[in-house]
Amino acid sequence: MRELDAAEAERLVETYSDLILRVSYTYLKSTQDGEDICQTVLLKLLTGDMAFDSPEHERAWVVRAAVNACKDELRAFRRRAVPLEDVTEAAAPEPPRWEVLEAVMELPVKYREAIYFFYYEGYSAKEIAALTGRSEAAVAAHLSRGRKKLRDMLGGMGYGQADGTGV
């Protein structure tokens, strides 16, 4: 386990907590679960023995760790799901969402992942391929198909119009 001073720990939390929350929310669609993933990933980052070559390498590790933690959570959820009748408390309300982000969140995971990383996090198709373990061609196809699905979903809301201002 590495020794961190308070300034380094604060830098890591300040730099990555919002990114981890956003990535987690795209997978889990739950603020509370995203916060749990954020805590888990930051704990691994703060206590791990990783050595990073560059800030980009560190950021890529954080994104990959968040994606993997989300996938683990989704697998675990399937194993521990309970019937709706057994749930006695109502879930806390989700924060308000925007129309486009809401539509992105409705996409299948492979399209949602590509669209989110490309448009919201600024990764290139090549970088997304490295982060997700897919080929660059697959990511490009997911981006194209995801955009088409978004145009279809948002077409009635003034998005995707011929003036080029849409998705």
N, C-alpha and C positions, 0 to 999 in steps of 0.2 A: 504494500500500500504506500502511495506517495504522500509526502508531506506538502500540504498546501497552506500558504498564508491566507489571511482573511481577504486581502486585496484580490488574489487570484481566484478564490472561491466566489467572491462578489462579481468579478468579471465574467466568469463562466455562467453564473445564474443570470446576470443582466443580458449577456449576449445571446443565450440560447433558450431561456424559458419561454419566450413568446413564440419562437420558431417551433419548439417541441409541442406547445399547446395547439398551434395551428395545424401542424401535421397530424397530431392525434385526433383533432376534431374532424378532419377530413375522413379518417378511417372509422372512428367510433361514433360520431355524431352526438357526442355527449361531453359537455363541459367538465362534469365531475370525473368521468373516466379519463379525459385528457389531462386533468390535473394530476391524477394518480400516475399516469404514464410519464408526465413531466418530472414528477418527483423521483420515479424509478430511474429514468435516464440520467438525470442530474446527479443522483447518488452514485451511479456507476461511473460517470465522468469524474466526479470529485474524488472517488476512492480508488479508481482503477489505476493500473500501471501503464496506461497507454502513452506512447510517445508519438507525437504528430509531427509530420514533416513541414507543415504549413498551416495557416489558418483555414485554407480550403479543405485540407485533409481533416482537420478537427471538425469543421462544419459537416463534412460528408459523413464522418463517423457518427455524429450526433443525429443526423437525419436517418441514417441506416438503423441506428439503435432504436430510434423512436418508431420507425416503420416495423421493425421486428417485434418490439414490445406490443404494438397495436395488434399485429397478427397473432401474437401469443394470447392477448386478451380476447380476441374474437374467437379463437379456438377454445379457450377456457370457458367463455360465455356459453358456447353451445353445450358444453358438458354440464354446466351448473344451472341451466335455464329451468325455471319453475313455471307451472301453469299460472295464467293471469289471475285466476280466481284466488290463488294463494297469496297474492300481493295485497297488503292492506293499506300501504301508504301511497299517496300520489307522488309521482316524480316531481322534482323541482322544475319550474319552467325554464326552458332554454332561452338564452339571450336572443333578441330580435335578429333576424337574418335578412340579407338583401336578396332581391329576386334572382340575380345571376348566381350568387353564391349558393342560394337554395337550390337552384337548378343543377349546379355542379354537384352538389351533395346527393342529388337523386340519380346521378349517373352510376353505372356499374363500376366497381372498384378500379378496374384497369384503366378506364377512361378518366374517372375522377382523379386518380393518382397522377396520370400524365398531365391533365389540364391544370391541376392544382400546382404541381411542381413547376410547370412551365410558366404559367401566368402569375401565380401568387408568390412563388419563391424565386423566379427568375432563372431557373436552371435550363440548360440547353437539352436537346433530345439525347445527345451523347451522355451528358451528365446524369440525366434521368435513367438512362439505360444502366449505367454503372450503379446507381443507387438502388434500383429495383431488381437487378439481376435479369433484365430482359435485353433483347437485342435493340440496337438503335432503330432498325427498320420496324420492329414491333411498336416501339414508343412512337415513332412517326405515324404509324397506322392508327394507334390509339388516340393520338392528338387529332388526326383528321376525322376519325369516326366520332370522337367525343365532341368536336366542334359542330359536326353535322347534327348530332343528337341535340346539342344545346340550341342550335338554330331552329330545329323543329319544335323544341320545348318552348322557346322564348319568342318564336315568330309572331305570335298574337299579341305580344307586349311591346312591339316597336323595335325589337332587337333583330339583327340580321337583315335589315332592309338593304335595298339596292344602293343606297348612298354610301355604303362602306363603313358606317358607324357602328355596325352590329358586331356580334361575336364572330 
